[in-house]
Amino acid sequence: MDITQNKKAFDEFFRFYYPRLKKYAYFLLKSDQDADDLIQDVFSI
């Protein structure tokens, strides 16, 4: 698998899971900014 395929796969993964994870993080944290920060940390690891 080359870098282009990896990037495409990650982009699809991100687009699918980001809204779900953001909603759940907001439910737990009750803060939009904290939820964004948490999801950014999750996807940057």
Secondary structure as the mmCIF struct_conf table of DSSP 4:
data_model
#
loop_
_struct_conf.conf_type_id
_struct_conf.id
_struct_conf.beg_label_comp_id
_struct_conf.beg_label_asym_id
_struct_conf.beg_label_seq_id
_struct_conf.end_label_comp_id
_struct_conf.end_label_asym_id
_struct_conf.end_label_seq_id
HELX_RH_AL_P HELX_RH_AL_P1 ILE A 3 LEU A 29
HELX_RH_AL_P HELX_RH_AL_P2 ASP A 32 SER A 44
#
